[in-house]
Structures are given as C-alpha cells and as structure tokens.
C-alpha cells in the first residue's frame, strides 16, 4: 500500500482532517499530514492548532495513493490558492478525496469533477455544477478514484469510505465496529 497525504491550510476544518488521519491510521494505512505553509503548525477554523508530519516542501508525492483535501473556511480557499497543490492534484494518477467546501473550492475549478458524481457542503454546489460535476445530495459519494463528503457530520463515513476503497469493505467494517460505529454494511455512502 502506498502513502497518502492530507493537506492542511490555515482555517481547515479540524473534524474532517483529524478524523480522516485517525481512521486511516487505525486501518493501518500510511497517511501523512502536510502543511502547505513553511511551518508544521497549522491553525484550524476553530482555533485548534495541529502539528503536521511534513511541510509541502519536505514531502515526496511520487507514487502516492490518496491526496485528501479537508474543507473548512478559509482552509479550502487557502488550499485553492496554493498553486503547488493545484499542480499536484492535476497530474496525480492515484485517488483524490475532498470534503465540505473542498470539492467546490479546490477540485471543481481544476476540472477534476467534470463528469463525476460528487457531493459537497450546501452552498458550494454551484462551482461543481459549472465545472461538469453530477451533484448528489448524500453525505458521502464514493467512486473508484474519487470520494467526496458533504461536511463535518460525514467525516467518519468519509474516512471509512477511503478505507473501504483501499482495503475493502470488511476492513472498513472492522475499523468502524471497533469505534462503535454500527452500520450493517458500508452502504451508507454511495
């Protein structure tokens, strides 16, 4: 299994970022948090400062499995404004996940949702539709190489969908059950 990366910018949504990191690590996946600034310390939208594993300049993104963008404002806007991340997302051959505002603010302007089913935080559908996305009103939309989520309450489902995509539904079911999350199947995402 290859390394995955989640990108943190000032104003990121803490629940969305930390839940993904936690769940992927519980599943045994190799995920690193990456600051898009020169500092490893990044303040979230609600005043929680997180120390990332790496800065963008330190990371080696070759052969990565997942590139993940949490939402939050102005976090998603800050991710969008970071040209090096936009360039990376455009050429990435692996899988991409984005939640909350990030599908509309980060992925849609890059054309990464064109012709694909997606979801996002209410109010950010416009840029998605304008850039060819097929929007679904669901907490999590999971396809072969793209997973999107609609907001903080979907963070656990979003993270488990990433695990299911990479490791299979049984692995996601085991991680969810160990966290006392009790779906009979992982069909709560589409």
Helices and strands as residue ranges (DSSP letters): E 4-8, H 14-26, E 31-35, E 41-43, E 49-51, E 54-55, G 56-58, E 66-69, H 75-81, H 83-91, E 95-99, H 102-102, I 103-107, G 108-110, E 117-118, H 125-130, E 134-135, E 140-142, E 146-149, G 152-154, H 155-167, H 169-178
